[in-house]
Amino acid sequence: MNQSQASRRSGITGFTLVEVMVASGIAAMTTVAMLGFYITNYKIGFVNQERNRINADMREFTSQLIRDGRSANYFVLYDSIEVDARNKAADRQLDGESGDLLVFVSTRETTSITAPVLIEGYVAYYRAKEQDSPDGLAPVRRYATTLKTPVSGPIETLLPDQSSLAMGDLVIELSRGLADERLFYNFWGRSVMVNGQIHHGNDAKRVTETYNFTISPRG
């Protein structure tokens, strides 16, 4: 093989520095484009997944409120689950006021003059703001009880302590109250409005939807 043949073969099989740099640049741009496409689709999928979870929470919450509200004879509303905020009738939030503890009360009438109405049970919904939650997000829980023996007297004497309430079933993982930063609103003393946000996701990406629902006990 003479020198000219070797030169021609070298030109066919080799790559110049410019060609290598161009190919590397194209490969890098393709990788970046594919990575961006993946990240965008991941974010869209994540948001859609969290919105589906929020919608499921809304359906379940609405179903429970309808069932408990329509089974109750009346409701009482308190500012919070703190004992000092719900241990006497004067603590009840009246028309136009809001709170984070809602109690549906079920009663039955009697022929007794001294105790014409007896409490048979109650269902409490409460939003307990955590001390380490400066953003105002907190879970919503449900605590229900049926009394073995119906009793008379104010509902305040029957509500459990705060630690017992904290054992209630989780209904909403994270929520924020929009009624003066509370979740429930007393509407004309006859209905209760749930006004808040439901959150899902993580600290890096929060997905939220506003939830509004009104329920009236059967009376």
N, C-alpha and C positions, 0 to 999 in steps of 0.2 A: 504494500500500500504506500503510494507516494504522499508527499506533503499536502497536495491539493485535495486528494481524496479525504485525507484525515480532517482537513479544515471543513470540507462540505459536510462530513458526518457530524462533526462537532456542532455545526450550525443547526442541524436538524434536531438533534436530541437535547440540546441544552436550552436554558432560559436566561434571558438577560435580567439584570437587577431591576430594571424598569418593569418588565413583565411580571416578575415576582411581586413587586410592590403593588402593581395594579390588581393582580389576582387577590392578594391579601386584603387590599382595601375593599374589593367587591365582597369577599367573604365576610369581612367585619360588618359591612353595612347590611348584608343579608341577615347575619346573626342578630344584629340590633333590631332590625325590622321584625324578625320572628319573635324575639323576646318581648318587644313592645306589644305585638299582637297577642301574645300569650297573656301578658299582664293585664291588658285591657279586657280580654275575655274572662280572665279569672275574676277581676273586679266586678264585671257585669254579673257573672254567675253567683258571686258571693252576695251581692246586693239582692238579687232575685231570690236567693235562698233565704236570706234574712227577712225579706218582705213576706215570703210565704209563711215563715214562722210567726210573724206579727199577725198576719191574717188569721192564722189558726188560733192564736191567743185571743183575738177579738171575737171569733165565733164562739169559743169555749166560754169566755168571760160573759158574753151576752146571754148565752144559754143558761148559765148558772144564775145570773142576775134575774132573768125572767122567772126561772123556777123558784128561787128563794123569795123574790119580791112578791110574786102573786100568791105565794103560800102564806105570806105574813099579813098581819092585821094592821101593823103600823111600823114606822121606822123611827129611829133616833140617830142623831148625828153628833159626833164629838170632835173636838179639835185634833186630838191625837190619842194614841193608846197609853200615854202616860197616865198613871193612876190619878194624879191630881187634876187631870183634864177630863175625867169621866166618872167621878165617884159620887156625884150628886146631880139631881135634876136640873139645878141651875147651870150645870156645865153643858147642857144640850145646846147645839147650834140651831138657831131659829131661822125663819124665812130670810133668805138673802145672805145667809152665812155659810161658810164652808168648813170642811174638816177632813181628816184622814182616817176616821173610824166611823164606819156605817154599820148599824145593827138593825136587822129585820127581826121583829118580834111577833111570835105567834101566840094567840090567846084563845080562850073559850069563855063564854058567858056561863054564869051559874044562877041559881035561884036565891043564893045567899045575899042578904042585905049587907052584911059586913064585908063580903068579898065577892062582888058581882062579876068580876073578871079575874081569871087566873092565867098566869103565863105558863105556857106549855113548852116553850123552847125559843131559841133565837139562832140567828146566823150573823156572824160578824165578819165584815170585810175591812181590812185595814192596810194602810200603807205605812210601814215603819221606816222612817228615814234613818239610815245608819250614821253613826257619829263620824265615820271616816269617808263620807260621801259628800264632799263640798259641792258637787255638781247637781245635787238635789235628786239623784236617781235612787230609787229604793224598790224593793219587791212588794208585791201585793199578795196578801195571804187571806185565807178563808178559814174561819173557826166556827163550827156548828155544834150545837148540843140540844138534846131533847130531855126534858126533865122527867124523871120517873114519877114524881108527884108534882102536879101543877101547883104553883104558889101564887100568892098575891103580893103586892108591893111593887116598888119601883124596879125597873130593870137594872139600875145601877148596882143594886145589892147582889145581883146574880152574875155579873160579869167577872171573869177570872182575872188572876193577876197577870202582869205583863209577860212573865216567863211562859205561862201557859198559852197565852195568845200567840206567842212566838213559835209555838209548835204547830200552828195551823198549816193547812195545805197550801203549797205555793200555787198561785193562780197566774201571776204575771212576774216574770223574772226581774225586769227593771221598768220603772215608770217614773214619770214626773207629773206633778199636779199643776194644773193650769188655772184652777179656781182659787185665786190668791195663794198660789203655791200649794194648794190642797187638791185632793183628787175628787172629792164629793161636794156637791152644792145643794143646799136645801131650797127647793123651788116651791114657793107658796105654802110650805108646810105639808104639802100633799104628795109631792113627788121628789125624787132625788135624782140629780143629774151627775153622771160621771163625766168629768172633763179633764182629760190628761193626755199624755203621750206615752206610747209603748216603744221601748227600745230593744234592739237586738244588735248583735255584732260584737266588736271588741274595742279596746281603747284606740286602735289605729283607724278603725272605720266603724262609725255608728250609723245604724239604719233606724229611722223612727217614723211613726205615723201618729197623727192625732186621733184620739178616740173620744167620741161623744155619744152618750146613750142616756135615756131617761126612763125610769121605771117608777110605777106607783103601786104600793101595796093594795090589796083588795079592800081594805078598810073594814 
